[in-house]
Amino acid sequence: MKIRNRTIPDSGKALRAWVHAFSRLIDQNPQRYGLTADDAALILAEANDYLEAAILAERPGTRTRVSVRRRNDARKQMLSVIRPYVALIKANPDVASWAKVKLEIAMSNRRKSPTPLPCEAPALSVLGGKPLEHRVRFVDPNRGWRRGRPHGVTHVVIFRAVGERNTVNPNDAQYLGAFSRSIIRVQYLPVDAGKTVTYFGAWLMASGEQGAWSLPVSLMVAGRGPVEVKPSAGLAMAA
């Protein structure tokens, strides 16, 4: 099987065929690729949403400005979910090379000198503000707490743990997403009001490698009334 220099095709039939195959293979056996059943379900849902929108946008009887805009929005959303998973699978040494080839994941050219991982993890901070909403911010400590990412970093990966109290263990947290913008708005349901959310972040390289975890930051989800901040090991750093 021929492997492209870029894993994900730009658009059109090639993208639809790749997304269909990628999502189905992972859904059949997510553990083979170092993922969970929840990861596979998320990937499959986003893929199906895009594929259905693409069919409507390209079929002569249903192609309208609205259907084309819906397809473009669905493609953007799908890629925002799938790209971080591609990077994680690519960087995972426990995933067999043949399995990566089956997913048509482009392998790095080992003759190139890799960009080293940043020496320091991202610094996170979290603010409440609106009810049922958190604003998570990340910065590079080496840039004087200004916005921006280190060289070679494409995203920050955010994990979160929701519960009755904060935690200092990233293994307690679940994947939230990979983000390039430095301020992330996270919304919650009314049932989450009063619960404490702890966030962890790590740099994600263009090569797919993931850096060290940040210190945790925690905040209670506010329903109505004032926001209560839960102290954690990371708040002093994020303040």
MOFENNOR-V713478 format. One line per field, one symbol per residue. psi: psi as a letter, one per 20 degrees, with the letter a starting at -180 (. if undefined). A space follows every 50 residues. Layout:
psi: ???
//
This chain:
psi: pppqhpgpqgabhggggggggghgghhhmhhhjkrrhggghgggghghgg gghgghhiphijorhghghgggghgggghhghghhgggghioiipqhhhh hhikppqqoiiqoqpqqqhqrqpqqpqeeqqkpqopqqrohikkjrqrqr piphrpppqqppairrqjohiiqqpgrpqhqippppqrqhiipiqpppqq qqqorhiiqpaqqrqqqqqqopeqaqppppqrhihhhi.
//
